[in-house]
Amino acid sequence: MVHGTGTRGSPISSGHPELSFFLLSPEVAGGWGSHIQVDRRTHPPLVTRMHYEFEGWLGDDLLTTFPEFIVTERLATALEQSSLSGFRLADVKVSAGDLWEQLYGSRPLPKCRWLRVSGRAGAADFGLTELAHLVVSAPALELLRSLTLRACEVSPWQVLILGATGGTGRQLVSQALERGHQVTAFARNPGRVRPRHERLTVAQGDVLDYRSLDTAMTGQGAVLSALGHKRWFYPNRILSTGTRNLIQAMEHHGVRRLVCETALGIGNSRGRAGLYYTLFVAPFILPFYFRDKERQEEIIRASSLDWVIVRPGMLTNGRRRRRYRHGSDVGHWLWTCRVSRADVADFMLRQLSDDTYLRRSPGIC
């Protein structure tokens, strides 16, 4: 039985081209119960009757088990009283699993409702991507955060990726799409951007051209920069000047979060890239490149943005393993540490929702 539509008003994006949206990964407090009715022949599966079996609960009012969402009774009431769009509320059966009884004994289960999201991502306050990732508008997120949303991962939905045709940049594009983001790939040569995807927009431009950056920044929620070039053997300021233009465009559009890849051995990580890089590569092979990376970092640190500078060791084309070390003590004075571009991209994307390294410069290898 449907108790509330939550679909009043026009789509939230109408007339608001720069309205922010956010990608949510809510708390998973359990899974499908035995009374669920679901058609598994489609992807995502089509659920026609919802049964949520609790195993544990950290207290959030918004919960999930793929591909559906449930809300506590108090959040359901707040949603019914709002003018937010893109959802309806229905009944849900809840029960306690074995782990719940072990952890909480006879503690009563929360009263819940089934949040049936019907909106399209970016076009309603509550929307889904084609793979059932939950995307909400800023007003919707404000309402959710007025209650309890501690265990939910929240990151900007619209992301701009610089250096999208390079090794790390290609991984950023691919993994951001996989996570459910709306991606704009900024590239001098749009034909080199892969893969093609309905949530991928390619913006042609050059970081040395402020106007092209300013145009691409419209509607973005965060920036991931994997800028690089191959003009290594003569003095230039491509990285630093491009980053200065980037920061100016971000400030103009009110975009706060910047995650930027530089290199281990820069700034206060000097000497941690291994003897080969410290005594040979940096001073004799790539001195101009490393000096401009230092200027790039200085420009970022002097900004008012919410930045994270990521300093990888020697980059490889290995697969994503999600097993890497990160922090201020990463690296070694003697040995060259290595990390795959895929793992660097994974770590960078995690910084969109994690404030652990906010305004800091972790190494990774």
Secondary structure as the mmCIF struct_conf table of DSSP 4:
data_model
#
loop_
_struct_conf.conf_type_id
_struct_conf.id
_struct_conf.beg_label_comp_id
_struct_conf.beg_label_asym_id
_struct_conf.beg_label_seq_id
_struct_conf.end_label_comp_id
_struct_conf.end_label_asym_id
_struct_conf.end_label_seq_id
STRN STRN1 VAL A 2 GLY A 4
BEND BEND1 GLY A 9 SER A 10
TURN_TY1_P TURN_TY1_P1 ILE A 12 GLY A 15
TURN_TY1_P TURN_TY1_P2 PRO A 17 GLU A 18
STRN STRN2 PHE A 21 SER A 25
STRN STRN3 GLU A 27 GLU A 27
STRN STRN4 GLY A 30 TRP A 32
TURN_TY1_P TURN_TY1_P3 SER A 34 HIS A 35
STRN STRN5 GLN A 37 ASP A 39
TURN_TY1_P TURN_TY1_P4 ARG A 40 ARG A 41
BEND BEND2 THR A 42 PRO A 44
STRN STRN6 LEU A 46 ARG A 49
STRN STRN7 HIS A 51 PHE A 54
BEND BEND3 GLU A 55 GLU A 55
BEND BEND4 ASP A 61 ASP A 61
STRN STRN8 LEU A 62 THR A 65
TURN_TY1_P TURN_TY1_P5 PHE A 66 PRO A 67
STRN STRN9 GLU A 68 THR A 72
HELX_RH_AL_P HELX_RH_AL_P1 GLU A 73 GLN A 81
BEND BEND5 SER A 82 SER A 82
BEND BEND6 GLY A 86 GLY A 86
STRN STRN10 PHE A 87 ALA A 90
STRN STRN11 LYS A 93 ALA A 96
HELX_RH_AL_P HELX_RH_AL_P2 ASP A 98 TYR A 104
TURN_TY1_P TURN_TY1_P6 GLY A 105 SER A 106
HELX_LH_PP_P HELX_LH_PP_P1 ARG A 107 LYS A 111
STRN STRN12 CYS A 112 VAL A 117
STRN STRN13 GLY A 119 ARG A 120
TURN_TY1_P TURN_TY1_P7 ALA A 121 ALA A 123
BEND BEND7 ALA A 124 ASP A 125
STRN STRN14 PHE A 126 LEU A 128
TURN_TY1_P TURN_TY1_P8 GLU A 130 LEU A 131
STRN STRN15 LEU A 134 SER A 137
HELX_RH_AL_P HELX_RH_AL_P3 ALA A 138 ARG A 145
TURN_TY1_P TURN_TY1_P9 SER A 146 SER A 146
BEND BEND8 LEU A 147 LEU A 147
BEND BEND9 ARG A 150 ALA A 151
STRN STRN16 GLU A 153 PRO A 156
BEND BEND10 TRP A 157 TRP A 157
STRN STRN17 GLN A 158 LEU A 162
BEND BEND11 GLY A 163 GLY A 163
TURN_TY1_P TURN_TY1_P10 ALA A 164 THR A 165
BEND BEND12 GLY A 166 GLY A 166
HELX_RH_AL_P HELX_RH_AL_P4 GLY A 167 ARG A 179
TURN_TY1_P TURN_TY1_P11 GLY A 180 GLY A 180
STRN STRN18 GLN A 182 ALA A 187
BEND BEND13 ARG A 188 ARG A 188
HELX_RH_3T_P HELX_RH_3T_P1 PRO A 190 ARG A 192
TURN_TY1_P TURN_TY1_P12 GLU A 198 ARG A 199
STRN STRN19 LEU A 200 GLN A 204
TURN_TY1_P TURN_TY1_P13 VAL A 207 LEU A 208
HELX_RH_AL_P HELX_RH_AL_P5 TYR A 210 ALA A 216
TURN_TY1_P TURN_TY1_P14 MET A 217 GLY A 219
BEND BEND14 GLY A 221 GLY A 221
STRN STRN20 ALA A 222 SER A 225
BEND BEND15 LYS A 230 LYS A 230
TURN_TY1_P TURN_TY1_P15 TRP A 232 PHE A 233
BEND BEND16 TYR A 234 TYR A 234
HELX_RH_AL_P HELX_RH_AL_P6 ILE A 238 HIS A 253
TURN_TY1_P TURN_TY1_P16 GLY A 254 GLY A 254
STRN STRN21 ARG A 257 GLU A 261
TURN_TY1_P TURN_TY1_P17 LEU A 264 GLY A 265
BEND BEND17 ILE A 266 ILE A 266
HELX_RH_3T_P HELX_RH_3T_P2 GLY A 267 SER A 269
TURN_TY1_P TURN_TY1_P18 ARG A 270 GLY A 271
STRN STRN22 ALA A 273 ALA A 273
HELX_RH_AL_P HELX_RH_AL_P7 LEU A 275 TYR A 276
HELX_RH_PI_P HELX_RH_PI_P1 TYR A 277 ILE A 285
BEND BEND18 LEU A 286 LEU A 286
HELX_RH_AL_P HELX_RH_AL_P8 PRO A 287 ARG A 301
TURN_TY1_P TURN_TY1_P19 ALA A 302 ALA A 302
BEND BEND19 SER A 303 LEU A 305
STRN STRN23 ASP A 306 PRO A 312
BEND BEND20 GLY A 313 GLY A 313
STRN STRN24 MET A 314 THR A 316
HELX_LH_PP_P HELX_LH_PP_P2 GLY A 318 ARG A 320
STRN STRN25 HIS A 326 GLY A 327
TURN_TY1_P TURN_TY1_P20 SER A 328 ASP A 329
BEND BEND21 GLY A 331 GLY A 331
STRN STRN26 HIS A 332 HIS A 332
BEND BEND22 TRP A 333 TRP A 335
HELX_LH_PP_P HELX_LH_PP_P3 THR A 336 CYS A 337
STRN STRN27 ARG A 338 SER A 340
HELX_RH_AL_P HELX_RH_AL_P9 ARG A 341 ARG A 350
TURN_TY1_P TURN_TY1_P21 GLN A 351 SER A 353
TURN_TY1_P TURN_TY1_P22 THR A 356 ARG A 359
STRN STRN28 ARG A 360 ARG A 360
STRN STRN29 GLY A 363 ILE A 364
#
